[in-house]
Amino acid sequence: MTQTAEPRRPFYRSPLCWGLVVLLALGAGWWWRQHSAADAAAQKRGAPPTAVGVAAARLQNVPLQLSALGTVSSTYTVTVRSRVDGQLDKLHFEEGQQVKQGQLLAELDPRPFQAALTQAEGQLLRDQALLQNAQLDLARYQQLLQQNSIAKQQVDTQQALVRQYQGTVKLDQGAVDNAKLQLSYSRVSAPVSGRVGLRQVDPGNIVHASDTNGVVVITQTQPINVLFSVPEVSLGSVLQASRANPGLTVEAWDRDNRNKLADGKLLAIDNQLNTSTGTVNLKARFGNAGETLFPNQFVNVRLSLGERENAVTVPASAVQLGKVGSYVYTVNADSSVSLAKVSAGARVGDIIVIEQGLKPGQRVVVDGLDKLRDGAKVAVVDRAAQNSQAAAGAGNSGRHKRDGSGAAGKRHASAAQ
């Protein structure tokens, strides 16, 4: 028997080949690590310090405020409707006019109501005459009864007739009063003071008490209210501040938060939380003498909760948020920076209250933060001085250009002569 030779295994599948590959990979990794560390050390030794702007942590009294988005709402919004049916004769207001409570706004045709009043008054007069005659007959019957000249039953019947007429007269008096009331309803007056809107009906039309649009809508704008919400976590501080000072100051600012529109007072706090949003509703009242607030307008609200005394504050730009939470870069004596974890409190304008992590006087980086690392070297730069120098340089450049153009003009003038 002849033995067949086994096929030769390719070299790339042999253990020797795989061993060489592993050794090459380990060598390449070691070389890259050594050179990377050397390059980083060289770069660190030769890298220039980072230019940064700094500010010192200050100890000061800070006004505490809550910011929220609010909606302006009128104190009263009333749709003025006619309480009787009739033809609209006159309107006594201009659209957009300020009106006073009780001011005449419109008149309906009063003739049907006047006729009904006259009819009721006539019925009252007739029944009053019958009552008077029945009372006189009763007096005569009572006198005859004392003389035993008439039966007692006839006197009792007359007394019942008198009471019947008395009831009829009382009904007639009610009808007269109702007719007078309907006649007064033909004159439509303003139930509240405020600004009238656009009229909903023109003179000559028939108006009904059931009309949903009414004649006009009045909104009271002086005073006016603002509704806003604060988160549940801030409710405790709001309640504490309101107990200490029931009339907390509230400011209304425009959409851009640049211009203050009005100053007001906190009016009320809702009696329950909104579970779907985790907020509680508050209402503030503003005098609105200049009518800077308009119903359904969106405003930014700032609620003052008093003042925090001796608080450590830094510029808001110094506080960063990362994996460790809120932190700042503090500048050390050797011109290096250290990452310091802080507990940030309330923010008021451009400053933030630091609850923990900083002491007054410590310098923190406020500009050039994007290139910093813990332990990096920095060069403190006065940004305000740089800006002022740049502005002065721009002004000098402009003056030089003007002077140059003036001198050139003079040279051209002399050459022409």
C-alpha positions in Angstrom: 0.0 0.0 0.0 1.2 3.5 -0.8 0.7 6.3 1.7 -0.7 9.6 0.5 1.2 12.7 1.7 -0.8 15.2 3.8 -1.4 18.6 2.2 1.0 21.3 3.4 -0.6 23.9 5.8 -0.4 27.6 4.6 2.1 29.7 6.5 -0.5 32.4 7.5 -2.4 29.6 9.4 0.6 28.4 11.3 1.1 29.2 15.0 4.4 30.9 14.2 2.7 33.4 12.0 0.1 34.3 14.7 2.8 34.6 17.3 4.7 37.1 15.1 1.5 39.2 14.6 0.9 39.4 18.4 4.5 40.4 19.0 4.3 43.2 16.4 1.1 44.5 17.9 2.5 44.6 21.4 5.6 46.4 20.1 3.6 49.0 18.2 1.4 49.7 21.2 4.4 50.2 23.5 6.0 52.5 21.0 2.9 54.6 20.6 2.3 54.9 24.3 5.9 56.0 25.0 5.9 58.6 22.2 2.5 59.9 23.2 3.5 60.4 26.8 6.7 62.1 25.7 4.9 64.4 23.3 2.3 65.3 25.9 5.0 66.1 28.5 6.9 68.2 25.9 3.7 70.0 24.9 2.9 70.6 28.6 6.3 72.0 29.3 6.4 74.2 26.2 2.6 75.2 26.1 2.1 78.9 26.8 -0.3 79.8 29.7 -4.0 80.3 28.8 -5.2 83.9 28.9 -8.2 84.1 31.1 -10.3 86.8 32.8 -11.0 86.4 36.5 -13.2 87.9 39.2 -13.2 87.7 43.0 -15.9 86.0 45.0 -17.7 88.7 46.9 -19.7 88.9 50.2 -22.8 91.0 49.7 -26.5 91.2 50.4 -28.5 89.7 47.5 -32.1 90.3 46.7 -33.9 87.0 46.3 -36.2 86.7 43.3 -38.2 84.1 41.4 -38.7 84.4 37.7 -41.7 83.1 35.8 -43.8 83.6 32.7 -47.1 85.3 33.4 -50.3 86.2 31.6 -52.1 89.5 32.1 -55.8 89.2 32.9 -58.3 91.9 33.5 -59.8 92.2 37.0 -63.3 92.0 35.5 -64.4 91.1 32.0 -68.1 91.7 31.4 -70.2 91.1 28.3 -72.8 93.8 28.4 -76.2 92.4 27.3 -79.7 93.9 27.1 -82.0 92.3 29.7 -85.1 92.9 27.6 -85.9 92.5 23.9 -86.3 95.5 21.7 -84.9 97.7 19.0 -81.6 99.4 19.7 -82.0 103.1 19.3 -78.7 104.8 20.4 -75.2 104.0 21.5 -73.5 106.4 23.9 -69.9 105.2 23.7 -66.9 105.2 21.4 -65.1 101.9 20.7 -62.0 101.6 23.0 -63.3 104.3 25.4 -62.8 104.2 29.1 -66.2 104.2 30.9 -67.3 104.5 34.5 -69.6 102.2 36.4 -73.2 103.2 35.9 -72.4 105.2 32.7 -75.2 105.0 30.0 -74.0 102.9 27.1 -77.1 102.2 25.0 -80.8 102.9 24.7 -83.6 100.7 23.4 -87.0 101.8 22.1 -88.8 102.6 25.4 -92.4 102.9 24.1 -93.5 99.3 24.5 -92.3 99.3 28.1 -93.8 102.7 28.8 -97.2 101.4 27.5 -97.0 98.4 29.7 -96.3 100.6 32.7 -99.2 102.8 31.9 -101.5 99.8 31.7 -100.3 98.4 35.1 -100.7 101.8 36.8 -104.3 102.0 35.4 -105.1 98.6 36.8 -103.7 99.6 40.1 -105.8 102.8 40.3 -109.0 100.8 39.5 -108.4 98.2 42.2 -107.4 100.8 44.7 -110.8 102.5 44.1 -112.7 99.2 44.6 -110.7 98.6 47.8 -111.6 102.0 49.2 -115.3 101.6 48.5 -115.2 98.1 50.1 -113.5 99.6 53.2 -116.2 102.3 53.5 -119.0 99.7 53.2 -117.3 97.6 55.9 -117.3 100.7 58.2 -121.0 101.2 57.7 -121.8 97.5 58.2 -119.9 97.5 61.5 -121.8 100.5 62.7 -125.1 98.9 61.8 -124.0 95.6 63.5 -123.5 97.5 66.8 -127.2 98.7 66.5 -128.3 95.1 65.7 -129.6 96.3 62.4 -127.7 93.9 60.2 -126.6 90.3 60.3 -123.1 89.4 61.4 -122.7 87.2 58.3 -123.0 90.2 56.0 -120.2 92.0 58.0 -117.9 89.0 57.7 -118.5 88.8 54.0 -117.6 92.4 53.6 -114.4 91.9 55.6 -113.4 89.1 53.3 -114.1 91.3 50.3 -111.9 94.0 51.6 -109.0 91.5 52.1 -109.6 90.3 48.6 -109.2 93.8 47.2 -106.1 94.4 49.3 -104.5 91.3 47.7 -105.5 92.5 44.2 -104.0 96.0 44.9 -100.8 94.3 46.1 -100.6 92.3 42.8 -101.2 95.4 40.8 -98.4 97.2 42.7 -96.0 94.3 41.8 -97.1 94.6 38.2 -96.3 98.4 38.3 -92.9 97.8 39.8 -92.1 95.2 37.2 -93.1 97.5 34.4 -90.9 100.2 35.8 -88.0 97.7 36.0 -88.5 96.6 32.4 -88.6 100.3 31.4 -85.3 100.9 33.2 -83.8 97.9 31.3 -84.3 99.8 28.1 -81.3 101.9 29.2 -78.2 99.8 29.2 -75.5 101.0 31.7 -71.9 99.9 32.4 -71.9 97.4 35.3 -68.2 98.0 35.9 -65.5 100.6 35.1 -63.1 99.7 32.3 -62.4 99.9 28.6 -65.0 99.0 26.1 -64.1 96.9 23.1 -65.6 96.9 19.6 -69.4 97.1 19.4 -71.2 93.9 18.6 -74.4 95.4 17.3 -75.4 98.5 15.4 -78.4 100.9 16.1 -81.6 99.8 14.4 -81.1 96.1 15.1 -83.4 94.1 17.3 -81.5 92.9 20.4 -82.6 90.0 22.6 -81.7 89.1 26.2 -80.5 85.7 24.9 -77.9 87.2 22.6 -74.5 85.6 23.4 -72.4 88.4 21.9 -74.2 91.2 23.7 -73.8 94.9 22.9 -70.1 95.3 23.9 -67.5 93.8 26.2 -65.9 95.8 29.0 -62.5 94.8 30.5 -61.3 96.5 33.6 -57.6 97.4 33.2 -57.0 99.6 36.2 -56.1 97.7 38.3 -55.1 94.7 36.4 -53.9 91.2 37.4 -51.1 88.9 36.2 -51.3 85.1 36.6 -48.1 83.1 36.8 -46.8 79.8 38.2 -43.8 78.8 40.3 -42.4 75.3 40.8 -43.3 73.2 43.8 -39.7 73.3 45.1 -40.0 77.1 45.4 -43.4 77.0 47.2 -41.8 76.8 50.7 -39.8 80.0 50.2 -42.8 81.8 48.7 -45.0 80.9 51.7 -42.3 81.9 54.2 -41.7 85.2 52.5 -45.4 86.0 52.2 -46.0 85.3 55.9 -43.2 87.7 56.8 -44.4 90.3 54.2 -48.0 89.8 52.8 -47.4 92.4 50.1 -44.5 90.9 48.3 -43.2 93.1 45.4 -43.8 91.8 41.9 -42.3 93.2 38.7 -43.6 92.8 35.2 -41.0 92.9 32.3 -41.5 92.7 28.6 -40.9 89.5 26.5 -37.2 90.3 26.0 -36.7 90.9 29.8 -35.1 94.3 29.1 -37.8 96.8 29.9 -39.8 96.9 33.2 -43.4 97.5 32.5 -45.0 97.9 36.0 -44.6 97.3 39.7 -47.3 95.4 41.7 -48.0 93.4 44.8 -48.7 89.7 45.3 -52.4 89.3 45.7 -53.1 85.6 46.2 -51.6 82.1 46.2 -53.7 79.2 44.9 -54.9 76.6 47.4 -53.6 73.5 45.6 -50.8 72.4 43.4 -51.2 71.4 39.8 -50.2 67.8 39.8 -49.7 67.6 36.0 -47.1 70.4 35.9 -45.8 70.4 39.5 -46.5 74.1 39.9 -48.7 76.4 42.0 -50.6 79.4 40.6 -50.1 82.9 41.9 -51.9 86.2 41.2 -50.4 89.7 41.4 -52.2 93.0 41.1 -50.8 96.1 39.3 -52.2 99.6 39.4 -51.5 100.0 35.7 -51.9 103.7 35.7 -50.0 104.1 32.4 -51.8 101.1 30.9 -48.6 99.4 30.0 -50.2 96.0 30.7 -52.9 94.7 28.3 -55.2 91.8 28.9 -53.9 88.4 27.6 -50.4 89.9 27.2 -47.4 87.6 28.0 -44.9 89.1 30.4 -41.9 88.0 32.4 -42.6 88.1 36.2 -40.0 88.7 38.9 -41.3 87.9 42.4 -39.1 89.4 45.2 -38.7 87.2 48.3 -36.7 89.5 50.5 -32.9 89.7 50.8 -30.2 87.2 51.5 -27.6 88.8 53.8 -23.8 88.1 53.6 -24.0 85.7 50.6 -20.9 84.6 48.7 -21.5 85.6 45.0 -19.6 85.1 41.7 -20.5 86.1 38.2 -22.8 83.7 36.5 -20.4 83.0 33.7 -17.9 81.5 36.2 -20.2 78.5 37.2 -20.1 75.5 34.8 -22.1 72.3 34.9 -20.4 69.0 34.3 -20.3 65.3 35.4 -19.3 66.4 38.9 -22.2 68.9 39.1 -21.6 72.7 39.4 -18.0 73.7 39.5 -15.7 76.7 39.0 -12.0 77.2 38.2 -10.1 78.9 41.0 -6.8 80.7 40.4 -4.0 79.6 42.7 -1.0 81.7 43.8 1.3 79.9 41.3 -0.9 81.0 38.4 -2.5 77.5 38.0 -6.1 76.7 38.2 -8.0 74.1 40.3 -11.4 72.7 39.6 -13.6 73.4 42.7 -17.0 71.8 43.1 -19.6 74.3 44.4 -23.2 74.3 45.4 -24.9 77.0 43.4 -27.9 78.8 44.9 -30.2 81.5 43.5 -29.3 83.5 40.4 -30.0 87.2 40.4 -29.3 89.0 37.2 -25.6 88.3 36.3 -24.5 86.9 39.7 -25.0 83.5 41.4 -25.1 82.8 45.1 -22.6 80.1 46.1 -23.9 78.1 49.1 -20.7 75.9 49.5 -17.3 75.5 47.9 -16.0 79.1 47.8 -14.8 81.8 50.3 -14.9 85.5 49.8 -11.9 86.9 48.0 -11.1 83.7 46.0 -10.5 84.4 42.3 -12.5 82.4 39.8 -12.2 82.3 36.0 -15.0 84.0 34.1 -13.5 84.1 30.6 -11.5 81.5 28.6 -13.0 78.5 30.3 -13.3 76.3 27.2 -9.5 75.6 27.1 -8.9 75.0 30.8 -8.1 71.8 32.6 -7.4 71.1 36.2 -3.9 72.2 37.0 -3.3 74.2 33.8 -1.3 77.4 33.9 -3.0 80.7 33.2 -2.2 84.3 32.5 -4.7 86.7 34.0 -5.8 89.4 31.6 -7.8 92.5 32.4 -10.5 92.3 29.8 -12.0 95.7 30.7 -8.6 97.4 30.1 -8.3 95.6 26.8 -11.7 96.7 25.7 -11.1 100.3 26.6 -7.7 100.2 24.8 -9.3 98.8 21.7 -12.0 101.4 21.8 -9.4 104.2 22.2 -7.4 102.7 19.3 -10.4 102.7 17.1 -11.1 106.3 18.0 -7.5 107.3 17.3 -7.6 105.5 14.0 -10.6 107.4 13.0 -9.1 110.7 13.9 -5.9 109.8 11.9 -8.0 109.1 8.9 -9.9 112.3 9.2 -6.6 114.3 9.7 -5.1 112.5 6.7 -8.0 113.3 4.5 -7.9 116.9 5.7 -4.1 117.2 5.0 -4.5 115.7 1.6 -7.3 118.2 0.8 -5.0 121.0 1.8 -2.2 119.7 -0.4 -4.5 119.4 -3.4 -5.8 122.9 -2.8 -2.2 124.4 -2.6 -1.2 122.5 -5.8 -4.2 123.9 -7.6 -3.2 127.4 -6.7 
